[in-house]
Amino acid sequence: GKPANPLVILILALLSFFLPFSFVPCLAGLFLLYYFYTKSLLLLGIGLLFFILIFIIQSSIRGKYAVLIAVMPLCYFTGIPYFLPLLVGLSMGLSAVLSLSLGILVYYFLQFIREYKEQLILSGDLLEQFDGLSKKMTPLLQNKEMIVMLMLFTLAALSIYVIRNFSFNYSWIIALITGICVEGLVFFVLPSLSVKMNIGLSLLSYLVSILFSFVALFLLRDADYRGTEFVQFEDDAYYYHVKAVPKKKA
């Protein structure tokens, strides 16, 4: 059935419009908790514990990139999950990688709830429902696809961020290609672990994400490395060595 009254969705959408981006994951979490509450107290308890853990981890780096926790699942649902790690590496700070990772965990948590919902909302005493909870959570904790995607997407974003901050020529392009190659390992690692995946759709998503990432690179880093110059000057206290890369002419 529908997860909530349309009026609730409208109110949350209006609040998201007026509040900072960092509040979007909080509102999305409240919406999901309301949905869990309508299904069972066990589902509500599991969801509450999970989101509290996510909140505590995110709070360690403040809320600058918290919106990624909501955007990453959205990218999965729209079929372009490979794009966001590339964009994060190209355009955001190091702390964004943690928010990206939390977003990946949120997506697979929601997939777990959707797949095992019926087992989690069985009627019975609340204590009986919590009995054997660890066994019910086993499919999530042992999800090979989640572990692989978490590792490779995080590594892709990190590698792009690190390489693009070096000062050699074409560092941004090399960084992006490195991140793309790291993500491409998905097509080798998952089959080797006997994880089912739709190769056709995944490959299409991967290629579209690569296209989007190069568009983002062009918008973020419109530089002509062939005209690179090195300038040296000094004042009373310091020598300055400056690398100047001109912008591409239209």
C-alpha positions in Angstrom: 0.0 0.0 0.0 1.0 3.7 0.0 3.6 4.5 2.6 1.8 7.6 3.9 -0.9 10.1 3.5 -0.3 12.5 0.5 -0.7 15.4 2.9 2.3 14.2 4.9 4.4 14.0 1.7 3.3 17.5 0.7 4.2 19.0 4.1 7.6 17.3 4.1 8.2 18.6 0.5 7.4 22.1 1.5 9.6 22.0 4.5 12.4 20.6 2.4 12.0 23.6 0.1 12.5 26.2 2.8 15.0 24.4 5.1 18.8 23.9 4.4 19.9 20.8 2.4 21.2 19.2 5.5 17.6 18.8 6.8 16.5 16.8 3.8 17.8 13.5 5.1 16.2 14.2 8.5 12.8 14.8 6.9 13.2 11.7 4.7 14.1 9.7 7.8 11.0 11.0 9.7 8.9 10.0 6.7 10.3 6.5 6.6 9.9 6.1 10.4 6.3 7.1 10.1 5.9 4.4 7.4 7.6 1.8 9.6 5.3 2.8 12.5 2.2 2.1 10.4 3.5 -1.4 9.7 4.8 -2.7 13.1 6.7 -1.6 16.2 9.5 -4.0 15.4 10.0 -2.3 12.0 9.9 1.1 13.8 12.5 -0.1 16.3 14.9 -1.4 13.7 14.5 1.8 11.6 15.0 4.0 14.6 18.2 2.3 15.7 19.5 2.4 12.1 18.8 6.1 11.6 20.2 7.0 15.0 23.5 5.2 14.1 23.5 7.1 10.7 22.9 10.4 12.5 25.7 9.8 15.0 28.2 9.0 12.3 27.2 12.0 10.1 27.3 14.3 13.1 31.0 13.6 13.5 31.6 15.7 10.3 28.7 18.1 10.8 26.0 18.5 8.2 27.8 20.0 5.2 27.3 17.1 2.9 24.4 15.3 4.7 22.1 15.7 1.7 24.2 13.0 0.0 22.6 10.5 2.4 19.3 11.1 0.6 20.7 11.7 -2.9 22.6 8.4 -3.1 19.5 6.2 -2.7 17.8 8.5 -5.2 20.5 7.9 -7.7 20.0 4.1 -7.2 16.3 4.4 -7.7 16.8 6.5 -10.9 19.3 4.0 -12.3 22.5 6.1 -12.2 24.3 5.1 -8.9 27.7 5.1 -10.6 27.5 8.9 -11.2 27.4 10.3 -7.7 30.7 8.8 -6.4 32.4 10.4 -9.5 30.8 13.7 -8.9 31.7 13.7 -5.2 35.3 13.0 -6.0 35.4 15.8 -8.6 33.6 18.6 -6.8 33.3 18.0 -3.0 35.5 17.7 0.0 36.9 14.7 1.8 34.1 14.5 4.3 31.6 14.1 1.5 32.9 10.6 1.0 31.6 9.5 4.4 28.1 11.0 3.6 28.2 9.1 0.3 29.0 5.8 2.1 26.1 6.4 4.5 23.8 7.0 1.6 24.8 3.6 0.1 24.1 1.9 3.5 20.7 3.6 3.6 19.8 2.4 0.1 20.6 -1.2 0.9 18.8 -1.0 4.3 15.7 0.2 2.4 16.1 -2.7 0.0 16.4 -5.1 2.9 13.2 -3.7 4.5 11.3 -4.0 1.2 12.4 -7.6 0.6 12.0 -8.9 4.1 9.1 -6.7 5.2 6.6 -9.5 5.6 8.9 -11.4 7.9 9.5 -8.3 10.0 5.8 -7.3 10.5 4.4 -10.7 11.6 1.9 -10.3 14.3 2.8 -11.4 17.8 4.1 -10.1 21.1 6.7 -7.4 20.8 9.2 -9.4 22.8 8.7 -12.4 20.6 9.3 -10.2 17.5 12.6 -8.9 18.9 13.6 -12.5 19.8 15.9 -13.7 17.1 16.3 -10.2 15.7 20.0 -10.9 14.9 18.9 -13.8 12.6 16.4 -11.6 10.9 19.1 -9.0 10.2 21.6 -11.5 8.9 20.7 -11.0 5.1 21.5 -7.3 5.5 24.8 -7.8 7.4 26.0 -10.5 4.9 24.9 -8.7 1.8 27.9 -9.2 -0.6 26.6 -6.7 -3.1 26.3 -3.9 -0.4 29.8 -4.6 0.8 31.3 -4.5 -2.7 29.5 -1.4 -3.8 30.3 0.4 -0.5 34.0 -0.4 -0.9 34.3 0.3 -4.6 32.2 3.5 -4.7 34.0 4.9 -1.7 37.4 4.0 -3.2 36.4 5.6 -6.5 35.4 8.9 -4.8 38.6 8.9 -2.6 40.9 8.2 -5.5 39.4 11.0 -7.6 39.7 13.4 -4.7 43.3 12.5 -3.9 44.6 12.6 -7.5 42.8 15.8 -8.5 44.6 17.6 -5.7 48.0 16.9 -7.2 49.6 19.7 -9.3 50.7 17.7 -12.3 49.1 18.3 -15.7 45.8 16.7 -16.5 45.5 15.6 -12.9 41.7 16.0 -13.0 41.3 13.9 -16.1 43.5 11.2 -14.8 41.6 11.3 -11.5 38.3 10.8 -13.2 39.6 7.9 -15.4 41.0 6.3 -12.3 37.6 6.5 -10.5 35.8 5.2 -13.5 38.2 2.2 -13.6 37.7 1.5 -9.9 33.9 1.5 -10.4 34.3 -0.8 -13.4 35.7 -3.5 -11.1 32.0 -4.0 -10.0 31.5 -6.0 -13.2 34.3 -8.4 -12.3 34.0 -8.6 -8.5 30.2 -9.2 -8.2 30.1 -12.2 -10.7 33.1 -13.7 -9.0 31.2 -13.7 -5.7 28.2 -15.3 -7.5 26.1 -12.1 -6.9 23.3 -11.8 -9.5 23.3 -8.6 -11.5 21.6 -7.4 -14.6 24.7 -6.8 -16.7 22.9 -5.0 -19.5 21.2 -2.4 -17.3 24.2 -2.0 -15.1 26.5 -1.4 -18.0 24.1 1.1 -19.5 24.0 2.9 -16.1 27.8 2.8 -15.9 28.2 4.3 -19.4 25.6 7.0 -18.8 27.3 7.9 -15.5 30.6 8.2 -17.3 29.1 10.6 -19.8 27.6 12.7 -17.1 30.9 12.8 -15.2 32.8 14.1 -18.2 30.2 16.8 -18.6 30.6 17.7 -15.0 34.4 17.7 -15.4 34.1 20.1 -18.3 31.9 22.4 -16.3 34.1 22.2 -13.2 37.5 22.3 -14.8 37.6 24.2 -18.1 41.4 24.5 -18.4 43.9 24.4 -21.2 46.9 22.5 -19.9 48.8 23.1 -23.1 49.2 26.8 -22.0 50.5 25.9 -18.5 53.1 28.4 -17.2 55.3 28.5 -14.1 55.8 31.8 -12.5 58.3 32.7 -9.7 58.3 35.9 -7.6 59.3 36.9 -4.1 58.7 39.4 -1.3 60.7 40.2 1.8 59.6 37.0 3.5 58.9 34.3 0.9 59.7 33.0 -2.6 56.5 32.1 -4.5 56.3 29.4 -7.2 53.0 29.5 -9.0 51.6 27.2 -11.6 49.2 29.0 -13.9 46.8 27.1 -16.2 44.7 29.3 -18.5 41.0 28.7 -19.2 40.0 27.3 -22.5 38.8 30.0 -25.0 35.3 29.7 -26.2 
